[in-house]
């Protein structure tokens, strides 16, 4: 005899429990697979996953107040030559569109001194140098592998893979334009910038993406820039939330950052010098 309670047989109850057990086992397996993917060294895997995770949180996230977006042509007008080398981007590089925007700013602004925070493989560094005036200098700072476990602020897990590489600036080594480049090493939160303060016509911030480092590197950039200095940040309004949140907060609370904007079609944020503040 089959016992029936409220329309369900013992057999159907057993099947339901079995399905629930199977679903629980599959959920645990899926969770382990997601964890493995999040530990991947490929940004192309981790970025979409982090975006999906943010959308699945129980508490809705209030949309961030973003910087104004401006077409590059409304900031700088340049019809002259620009040189792009190493056009192929790898994980950790700016995109080709972003590289074109950066070199256009350099070609138009003609900075004699440039400071880059975050060398990585040197692709952006080389293009900065090639489009800067003859006799200009490009200083680029990178964290050496030997210091990866002794930084002042904790590095984001996904930032660490950009430190683990055979050498900094491999893509500019021995190339035309490298004679303008001075490679520096150190933790950007503790490096002695004293000889560069107030002397940089362009500062490019593309170091660690944690809030502590974005804030520290931004303070440094403000100290480094000359009276005509421009500051560029990479990874604004991207998967690196701390870059976006930090710049949004500064733009909303600090009058010095009121003119920040984002170049359309890129993740480049810009602080123009007063002489180049675009009309609203």
PERAWO-V494399 format. One record per pair of residues at least 6 apart in sequence whose ideal C-beta (glycine too) atoms are under 8 Angstrom apart, sorted by sequence separation. I is the first residue (numbers start at 1). GAP is how many residues later the second one is. D is the distance in whole Angstrom. If there is no record, write none. Layout:
BEGIN
((I | GAP | D) (I | GAP | D))
END
This chain:
BEGIN
((3 | 6 | 7) (4 | 6 | 8) (40 | 6 | 6) (89 | 6 | 6) (93 | 6 | 8) (119 | 6 | 6) (132 | 6 | 7) (167 | 6 | 7) (172 | 6 | 5) (186 | 6 | 8) (207 | 6 | 6) (208 | 6 | 8) (225 | 6 | 6) (238 | 6 | 7) (250 | 6 | 8) (251 | 6 | 5) (262 | 6 | 7) (263 | 6 | 8) (272 | 6 | 7) (2 | 7 | 5) (3 | 7 | 5) (54 | 7 | 6) (89 | 7 | 6) (129 | 7 | 7) (148 | 7 | 7) (184 | 7 | 7) (236 | 7 | 5) (237 | 7 | 5) (250 | 7 | 4) (251 | 7 | 7) (262 | 7 | 5) (263 | 7 | 6) (2 | 8 | 7) (8 | 8 | 8) (37 | 8 | 6) (38 | 8 | 6) (94 | 8 | 7) (106 | 8 | 8) (116 | 8 | 7) (143 | 8 | 7) (155 | 8 | 7) (235 | 8 | 5) (236 | 8 | 6) (261 | 8 | 7) (262 | 8 | 7) (2 | 9 | 7) (37 | 9 | 7) (87 | 9 | 6) (116 | 9 | 6) (129 | 9 | 5) (172 | 9 | 6) (205 | 9 | 8) (208 | 9 | 8) (222 | 9 | 7) (234 | 9 | 8) (251 | 9 | 5) (260 | 9 | 6) (261 | 9 | 6) (89 | 10 | 8) (128 | 10 | 5) (207 | 10 | 5) (221 | 10 | 5) (233 | 10 | 6) (247 | 10 | 7) (250 | 10 | 7) (260 | 10 | 7) (38 | 11 | 6) (236 | 11 | 6) (260 | 11 | 6) (37 | 12 | 6) (38 | 12 | 8) (84 | 12 | 8) (87 | 12 | 8) (116 | 12 | 7) (148 | 12 | 6) (169 | 12 | 7) (205 | 12 | 5) (259 | 12 | 7) (125 | 13 | 6) (205 | 13 | 7) (218 | 13 | 8) (247 | 13 | 6) (259 | 13 | 6) (114 | 14 | 5) (169 | 14 | 6) (233 | 14 | 6) (257 | 14 | 7) (34 | 15 | 7) (84 | 15 | 6) (114 | 15 | 8) (125 | 15 | 5) (148 | 15 | 5) (168 | 15 | 6) (218 | 15 | 8) (84 | 16 | 7) (148 | 16 | 7) (205 | 16 | 5) (168 | 17 | 7) (261 | 17 | 8) (82 | 18 | 7) (114 | 18 | 6) (122 | 18 | 7) (145 | 18 | 6) (203 | 18 | 4) (259 | 18 | 5) (84 | 19 | 6) (144 | 19 | 8) (145 | 19 | 6) (188 | 19 | 5) (214 | 19 | 8) (83 | 20 | 7) (112 | 20 | 7) (143 | 20 | 5) (145 | 20 | 8) (188 | 20 | 7) (82 | 21 | 5) (111 | 21 | 6) (112 | 21 | 6) (119 | 21 | 4) (203 | 21 | 5) (82 | 22 | 6) (102 | 22 | 7) (106 | 22 | 6) (110 | 22 | 7) (111 | 22 | 8) (114 | 22 | 7) (116 | 22 | 7) (118 | 22 | 8) (119 | 22 | 7) (120 | 22 | 7) (203 | 22 | 6) (247 | 22 | 5) (110 | 23 | 5) (112 | 23 | 7) (113 | 23 | 7) (114 | 23 | 7) (115 | 23 | 8) (116 | 23 | 7) (118 | 23 | 7) (119 | 23 | 4) (189 | 23 | 8) (202 | 23 | 8) (99 | 24 | 8) (103 | 24 | 5) (107 | 24 | 5) (112 | 24 | 5) (113 | 24 | 6) (114 | 24 | 5) (115 | 24 | 5) (116 | 24 | 4) (117 | 24 | 5) (118 | 24 | 7) (144 | 24 | 8) (189 | 24 | 7) (200 | 24 | 4) (201 | 24 | 8) (82 | 25 | 5) (99 | 25 | 7) (102 | 25 | 7) (103 | 25 | 7) (106 | 25 | 4) (111 | 25 | 7) (112 | 25 | 7) (114 | 25 | 7) (115 | 25 | 8) (116 | 25 | 7) (188 | 25 | 7) (198 | 25 | 7) (199 | 25 | 7) (200 | 25 | 5) (201 | 25 | 5) (237 | 25 | 6) (78 | 26 | 5) (81 | 26 | 7) (102 | 26 | 7) (106 | 26 | 6) (113 | 26 | 8) (115 | 26 | 7) (142 | 26 | 4) (197 | 26 | 5) (198 | 26 | 7) (200 | 26 | 6) (203 | 26 | 7) (205 | 26 | 7) (209 | 26 | 6) (236 | 26 | 6) (243 | 26 | 8) (80 | 27 | 6) (93 | 27 | 7) (103 | 27 | 8) (142 | 27 | 7) (189 | 27 | 5) (193 | 27 | 6) (197 | 27 | 6) (198 | 27 | 7) (199 | 27 | 6) (201 | 27 | 6) (202 | 27 | 6) (203 | 27 | 7) (204 | 27 | 8) (205 | 27 | 7) (206 | 27 | 7) (76 | 28 | 6) (92 | 28 | 5) (93 | 28 | 7) (99 | 28 | 6) (103 | 28 | 4) (140 | 28 | 8) (188 | 28 | 7) (196 | 28 | 5) (198 | 28 | 6) (201 | 28 | 5) (202 | 28 | 5) (203 | 28 | 5) (204 | 28 | 5) (205 | 28 | 5) (206 | 28 | 4) (214 | 28 | 6) (218 | 28 | 7) (72 | 29 | 5) (76 | 29 | 6) (78 | 29 | 6) (92 | 29 | 7) (94 | 29 | 8) (140 | 29 | 7) (188 | 29 | 5) (198 | 29 | 8) (200 | 29 | 6) (201 | 29 | 7) (202 | 29 | 8) (203 | 29 | 7) (205 | 29 | 7) (206 | 29 | 7) (214 | 29 | 5) (218 | 29 | 8) (238 | 29 | 4) (75 | 30 | 8) (78 | 30 | 4) (93 | 30 | 5) (94 | 30 | 6) (193 | 30 | 7) (202 | 30 | 7) (204 | 30 | 7) (237 | 30 | 6) (77 | 31 | 7) (90 | 31 | 7) (93 | 31 | 7) (193 | 31 | 6) (209 | 31 | 4) (211 | 31 | 4) (215 | 31 | 6) (236 | 31 | 5) (72 | 32 | 6) (76 | 32 | 4) (188 | 32 | 7) (210 | 32 | 6) (214 | 32 | 4) (218 | 32 | 7) (235 | 32 | 5) (236 | 32 | 7) (72 | 33 | 8) (76 | 33 | 7) (209 | 33 | 6) (214 | 33 | 8) (234 | 33 | 6) (236 | 33 | 4) (89 | 34 | 7) (209 | 34 | 6) (211 | 34 | 7) (222 | 34 | 7) (234 | 34 | 6) (152 | 35 | 6) (211 | 35 | 6) (233 | 35 | 7) (151 | 36 | 5) (153 | 36 | 6) (232 | 36 | 6) (233 | 36 | 4) (86 | 37 | 5) (150 | 37 | 8) (152 | 37 | 4) (232 | 37 | 7) (233 | 37 | 8) (151 | 38 | 7) (152 | 38 | 6) (232 | 38 | 6) (147 | 39 | 7) (231 | 39 | 7) (86 | 40 | 6) (147 | 40 | 6) (230 | 40 | 7) (231 | 40 | 4) (85 | 41 | 6) (86 | 41 | 7) (140 | 41 | 6) (142 | 41 | 7) (144 | 41 | 5) (230 | 41 | 7) (85 | 42 | 6) (120 | 42 | 6) (138 | 42 | 5) (140 | 42 | 7) (142 | 42 | 7) (143 | 42 | 7) (144 | 42 | 8) (230 | 42 | 6) (84 | 43 | 6) (129 | 43 | 7) (137 | 43 | 6) (138 | 43 | 5) (139 | 43 | 5) (140 | 43 | 6) (141 | 43 | 5) (142 | 43 | 6) (143 | 43 | 7) (230 | 43 | 6) (83 | 44 | 7) (121 | 44 | 7) (125 | 44 | 6) (136 | 44 | 6) (138 | 44 | 7) (140 | 44 | 7) (141 | 44 | 7) (143 | 44 | 6) (229 | 44 | 6) (85 | 45 | 6) (120 | 45 | 8) (126 | 45 | 6) (137 | 45 | 6) (139 | 45 | 6) (141 | 45 | 6) (143 | 45 | 7) (228 | 45 | 5) (122 | 46 | 7) (126 | 46 | 4) (130 | 46 | 7) (227 | 46 | 7) (230 | 46 | 7) (44 | 47 | 7) (83 | 47 | 5) (121 | 47 | 8) (122 | 47 | 3) (125 | 47 | 5) (130 | 47 | 4) (141 | 47 | 6) (228 | 47 | 7) (43 | 48 | 4) (83 | 48 | 6) (120 | 48 | 7) (121 | 48 | 7) (122 | 48 | 6) (123 | 48 | 5) (129 | 48 | 4) (132 | 48 | 7) (225 | 48 | 8) (42 | 49 | 6) (43 | 49 | 7) (82 | 49 | 6) (119 | 49 | 4) (121 | 49 | 5) (122 | 49 | 5) (123 | 49 | 8) (126 | 49 | 6) (129 | 49 | 7) (159 | 49 | 5) (119 | 50 | 5) (121 | 50 | 5) (122 | 50 | 4) (141 | 50 | 6) (159 | 50 | 6) (122 | 51 | 7) (126 | 51 | 6) (129 | 51 | 4) (158 | 51 | 8) (159 | 51 | 7) (126 | 52 | 7) (129 | 52 | 5) (156 | 52 | 7) (155 | 53 | 6) (156 | 53 | 5) (156 | 54 | 5) (126 | 55 | 7) (153 | 55 | 7) (155 | 55 | 7) (125 | 56 | 6) (154 | 56 | 7) (139 | 57 | 7) (151 | 57 | 8) (153 | 57 | 6) (154 | 58 | 8) (155 | 58 | 8) (122 | 59 | 8) (153 | 59 | 4) (153 | 60 | 5) (139 | 61 | 8) (153 | 63 | 7) (119 | 64 | 7) (143 | 64 | 8) (152 | 64 | 8) (143 | 65 | 8) (141 | 66 | 8) (92 | 69 | 8) (92 | 70 | 5) (118 | 70 | 8) (117 | 71 | 5) (128 | 74 | 8) (128 | 76 | 7) (124 | 80 | 7) (115 | 81 | 6) (124 | 82 | 7) (113 | 83 | 8) (86 | 85 | 5) (115 | 85 | 5) (113 | 86 | 6) (114 | 86 | 7) (117 | 86 | 7) (118 | 86 | 8) (120 | 86 | 8) (113 | 87 | 5) (114 | 87 | 7) (115 | 87 | 8) (116 | 87 | 8) (117 | 87 | 7) (118 | 87 | 7) (113 | 88 | 5) (114 | 88 | 5) (115 | 88 | 5) (116 | 88 | 5) (117 | 88 | 5) (118 | 88 | 4) (111 | 89 | 8) (112 | 89 | 6) (113 | 89 | 8) (114 | 89 | 7) (115 | 89 | 7) (117 | 89 | 7) (118 | 89 | 4) (85 | 90 | 7) (111 | 90 | 3) (114 | 90 | 7) (116 | 90 | 7) (117 | 90 | 4) (118 | 90 | 8) (110 | 91 | 8) (111 | 91 | 4) (85 | 92 | 8) (109 | 92 | 7) (109 | 93 | 7) (106 | 96 | 7) (105 | 97 | 7) (117 | 100 | 5) (102 | 102 | 7) (117 | 103 | 7) (117 | 104 | 7) (115 | 106 | 8) (115 | 109 | 5) (46 | 112 | 6) (94 | 112 | 8) (113 | 113 | 7) (43 | 115 | 7) (39 | 118 | 8) (111 | 118 | 8) (109 | 119 | 8) (111 | 119 | 7) (41 | 120 | 5) (109 | 121 | 6) (105 | 125 | 7) (105 | 127 | 7) (102 | 130 | 7) (98 | 136 | 7) (94 | 140 | 6) (101 | 162 | 5) (101 | 164 | 8) (98 | 165 | 8) (101 | 165 | 5) (105 | 165 | 8) (102 | 166 | 7) (101 | 167 | 6) (109 | 167 | 8) (97 | 168 | 6) (98 | 168 | 4) (67 | 169 | 7) (97 | 169 | 6) (98 | 169 | 7) (67 | 170 | 8) (98 | 170 | 6) (66 | 171 | 6) (95 | 171 | 7) (94 | 174 | 8) (66 | 178 | 7) (64 | 180 | 6) (67 | 180 | 7) (64 | 181 | 7) (67 | 181 | 7) (66 | 182 | 7) (65 | 183 | 6) (64 | 184 | 6) (67 | 184 | 6) (75 | 186 | 8) (54 | 187 | 8) (65 | 187 | 7) (51 | 188 | 6) (75 | 188 | 7) (50 | 189 | 6) (47 | 191 | 8) (70 | 191 | 5) (72 | 191 | 5) (47 | 192 | 4) (69 | 192 | 7) (70 | 192 | 7) (71 | 192 | 8) (72 | 192 | 7) (46 | 193 | 8) (67 | 193 | 5) (68 | 193 | 5) (69 | 193 | 5) (70 | 193 | 7) (71 | 193 | 5) (67 | 194 | 5) (68 | 194 | 7) (69 | 194 | 8) (70 | 194 | 6) (67 | 195 | 5) (69 | 195 | 5) (75 | 195 | 7) (43 | 196 | 8) (66 | 196 | 7) (75 | 197 | 7) (76 | 200 | 8) (75 | 201 | 7) (67 | 202 | 6) (75 | 203 | 6) (74 | 204 | 6) (70 | 208 | 6))
END
